[in-house]
Amino acid sequence: MSKEEIIEKINEFLVDEFEVDGDLIKPEANLRETLDLDSLDYVDLVVVVESNFGFKVVAEDFMDIHTFEDFYNYTFNAVQNKDKAPTEEA
């Protein structure tokens, strides 16, 4: 999955799930302020990310996510690492 595809998918579920105006989603915008996130919203965000992209979110990693660009980069890197991980044999 390309970074552009990830950004598009993230923006779609933010508009749908968090009812944010798509025009407010800009790479440099503050994620927490734009989405008006509280602690429960972060849990919802983690669940949506995990279900859409198939990787486990590490809570501590969210400490460094401030902007949408940070969020895009985190998700892109996690997807890339997931795709490169060796598969386990049954």
C-alpha positions, 0 to 999 in steps of 0.5 A, a space after each residue: 500500500 502506497 503512502 498516498 493510499 494510506 493517507 486517503 484511507 485515513 482521511 476517509 475514516 476520520 471524516 466518517 468515524 470522527 465526523 471531522 470536516 475533510 477541509 480541516 485535515 491538513 498534514 501540518 494540522 494538530 491531530 488532537 485539536 482538529 479531531 477534538 480528541 479525548 482519551 476515549 476518542 484515542 481508543 476509538 482511533 486505535 481500534 479503527 487504525 488496527 482494523 483498517 491496516 492490520 497492525 497492533 498500535 503501541 500506545 507509547 508510539 502515539 506520544 510522538 504523534 502531534 500532526 496529521 503528517 506524524 500520524 500518516 508517517 506512523 501508519 505508513 511505517 507500521 504497514 511497511 514493517 508489517 508487510 516485511 515481517 516474516 510469516 509464521 508457519 503453522 
